Structures are given as C-alpha cells and as structure tokens.
Amino acid sequence: MSGHSKWSTIKHKKGSMDAKRGKIFTKIIKEIIVAAREGGGDSAANSALRTALMKARAANMPKDNIERAIKKGTGDLEGSQYVEMTYEGYGPSGVALLIQVLTDNRNRTAAEIRNILSKGGGNLGETGCVSYMFNRRGVVAVDAAEHAEDDVIAVALDAGAEDVTNDGETIEVITEPEIFEAVVKAFEDAGIERTMAEITMIPDSRITLDPDKTQKALKLIETLEDNDDVQTVSTNLDIPQDFVFAE
C-alpha cells in the first residue's frame, strides 16, 4: 500500500474546499509565475510551465488568471518575485518532512514554518537531514471507481511508467520525471481522466505509526499545506489503507 497514494487521496478530496478559499489557485499561480520567469512564457518550450498549466486546468482555473500569471512571470505585468526554497525537518515521532515553498519573503516563511512545526510536535532540521530519503518522481492518480485497473496498467506500462499501485480508491502511477509528460499525454489520448498529476518527492522507505500518532502527523502536514507559501509536503509516513483522517 502506498502511503503517498492514501495521503494524495485525502488531501485532494480536501483540496476542493481549499479551492473555494482560493488557496489552490494561489499556489498554482505562484508556480506558473516562477516557471514562466525561469523558462519563458511559451509552454511548448518550457516543461515546468506545461506541468503548472496542467495543474491549473485540473483545478478549473480561469484562463484570465493563467494568462496574468504567465505575464507576471515574463515581466509583462508587475508582480512579486518568488523564490523556491526547501525546508527539511521532522514531525511527531520522527516522521521525515520535506517542505517545498515559493515565497516573496524568506524571513516570514521561515518563521511561519518553524512555528507550525513547533506547535504540531515537530522541528526544523539541518539541510540534508531528510532529503537523502527521497527521490523525485512523477505521480499520476486515477479514480479507481471510474476506470478499470487493467486499462490503467496497460496505458501506464506502454508509456514506460515505473510502477502502478491501487489502494481501492486511487490507482497511482509512478514514473521517472523525464517521461512524466509522455505518461500524462498517454492517459489523455486514452481518455482516462486524472484526479492528480504532479512531479513530487517519493521516499525510499516508510515508517508506520499507531493511529493516534498517524493522525497527529497528518494534522501537522495538513496545517503546513494550508500555508499559502507551501507548495508541497513530502513525508515518509506510511498510511494504512483503512485509515480515516479525522477533520
């Protein structure tokens, strides 16, 4: 059972509420701005921008919002200058946390991250303290109730995907970052709708905690992801298939 898959299912279900509050749009807009700033506004020649635009379309972001974000990134419109940073630390019971942010104020973000971790039973660590546990991978998630596992596996393997897991709710496809876009396109061509597609950090191994400690760790992760500057939080926490996250 992939703990990443289970948490992906939980957080993307909860993501619909975040979208109403504009949080998902805020995060994706930052990603578009940085991608356009670093690689230009032409998505055909900018893979990072293509990935950000994929997220924007999946979140039903209005076209005007997307175009303004690209123009802010290319300098055609005035906008904040965001910096990519990664914080490493630990949650309750030593759970590893890799926190990726986009911020226009490093001091503010560092203080907020430190405060969230402290209140949630965690702490910041030194650079490199947990990043060695993770590998960069592309992840594509499909609703298991909407699509047959055999169909998903066939498309994934033909496209060169690395692994496919199914937790009963979500079928998750893992791929090397270099062929992530090709895998996503293969699903589009096959008419298989994705619930999520992103490049993220996957742990080499996972740790299992009892239900109460798992709940506490996930609550901390949720609080981190609720911060506007935090883009993603990767963890080595394994989440049991029957685990239910309490609101």
N, C-alpha and C positions, 0 to 999 in steps of 0.2 A: 504494500500500500504506500503510495507516495504522499508524504506529509505535505509536500508543496501543492499537490493536487487538491487535497482537502481544504487547505487554507485558501487556495485560489477560489474554490467554490464558495467558501464562507465570505471572503472579502468582496467578491464580485457580486454576490447577492446583496450584500450590504452596500455595495457601490451605487445601487440605484438610488438610495437615499442620499448619498454624498452628491450625486449628480444634481439632485434637486436643490441642494445648497450651493451649487456651483463649484464644489471642491474638485471634482474630476476635471471640469473644464479648465480651472486654474492650473492644475498640474500639467495637463496636456499642452496648454498654451505656452507654458514655460519651456516645455520640451521642444515644441515647434520653433520657438524663438531661438533657442540655443543651437538647434540643428541647422536652421537657416543661416545663422550668424557664422557658424563654423564651416558649413559646406555649400552655402549659396541657396537661393530660393527655387532652384529647378529640381523638383523631386526625382526626375529621370536620372539625374547625375548625383543625387545625394541620398544614400541609402538610409542614413539616420532620419532624414526628413520624411522619407517614404514610410518608415516604421511609425513615426509620430503621427503622420496623416492617417495611417491605418487605425490607430487608436482613436483619433478624432472622429473618423467616420463611424467606428463601432459605438462611440458614445453619442452619436447623432448630434455632433457639434455643428452649429450653423456655418454655412460657407463663409459668411462675412467675418465671423470670428477667426476662422482659419486663415483667411487672406490677410487680415490685420496682423495676426501673429507672425506670418511669414515676412510681411513688410517691416515689422519691428525688428525682426532678426537681420534682415538685409540692410537696415538703416534707412529705408524709405519713409518710415514713421518713427517718431521718437518713442523710446521705451526703456525699461530698466535693463541693466546689464547683469545677467545672471551668471553665476559661477557654479560649476559642478564640483561637488565635494562628496567624500565618503567617510562616514564615521563608523568606527568599529567598537563593539562593546559586548556586554553580557546582560541577559535578562535574568529573571528569577531562576534559581537552581543551575546557574551557569550556562543557560541557553545562549548560543552564539547569535549575534545580531550584526548584520551588515546593512548600514543605513545610507542610502544614496539620496542626495538632496540637490536642489537647484535653488540658489539663494542670491539675493542682491544685498545681503548684509550678513557677513560671516559671523560677527560677534553676536548678533541677535539669535541666529540659528543655533550656534554652538551653545548658548545659554539655555535656549528652549529645549534642545535635545538632552542636555545634561540634566535639566530639571525634570523632564518626562521620565528619563531613565531612573533617576533617584527616587521619585515618587512611586514608580512601578516596581521597585525592588531590583533594579539593575544598575549598571555603571558603565561609563565610557572606558575604553581600553586604549592601549598604545596602537599606533599604526602597524598593521601586520599581525595583530594578535588573533584575528579570526579569519581574515581574508584568504589565508592559505587553505582553508577548509572548503572553499567554494570554487566552482568553475562557471564560466559564462556560457549560457545555453539559450537557445530559442525554445519557447514553450507555446504550443497551440492547444487550446482547450475546446472540446466539443461536447454538447449536451448529450449524455448517453440515452436519454429518453427520446431524443429526436432522430438519432442516427444509429444504424447498426454498427457494432464494434468491428465486424469483419470488413465493412465498407471503409471505415476509417483506417484500419490497419493496412488495407490494400493500397489506399492512396498514399499513406504515410511512407510505407516501405518503398513504393515505386519512386517517391520523391527523394529517397535517401535519408529518411529520418533515422534517428539513433535508437529510440525506444518508444513504446506505447504502453500506457497503463490505464486501467479502468477501475474506479472505485465505486461503480454502480450509479453514480450521479454524473460524473465527468470523465470523459475519455481524454487523456492528456498525452500529447505527442511532444517528445523531446528531440531537439535537433542541434547540430552544430550551427553556430551563428552565421557561418559563411553561406549556408544554404537555407537559412530561415525564410527568406523572401520566396525562394523557389517552392518551399513546402507550403507556405501560405497560398501562393498562386495555384498550386495543385489542388488545394481544397476549394478555392474559388471556382476553378474550372470544373470540379466535380459536383459543384452545387451543394457542398457541405458547409453549413453556416458555423462560424466560430463564436464562442462566447468570450474568448480572450486570445490574444496573440501578442507576445512581447518577448524581448530579449532580457533575461534576468540572470541571477546568480543561483546556482543549484549546489547544495552541499554534497561532499563526497560521502558522508555518512550522517546518521541522525541519532538523536537521543530521545528516549521515551520517558515521560514523567507520569505521575499519577494524575487523575482527572482534575483535582483541585489546583495542582501546580501548573498543569497544561492551561487551565482556564486563566490563571493569573498571568502566565506568559503571553497568551494570546490577547488578553486585555491590554497589556503593555504595547504589543505590536499594533493593535488597533489604534491606540492613542497616538503612537508615533505616526502612523499612516494618515491620521486625521489632521496632522500638522501640514499647513499649506506648502511649506518648503520641502517636505519629504516626498520623494517620488516613489521609492520602493523600499521595503524592508525584507531582506532575505534572512532566513533562520535555519538552523539545523534541527529544529524541534520536529519530532515525528508525531503526527496527529492520528489517533485511532479512527478507523473507518466509521465507527458508531458514535464518535464524539459529537456532541451538540454544544455549540457556543452559546452561552447564556448572555442575553442582552444586558 
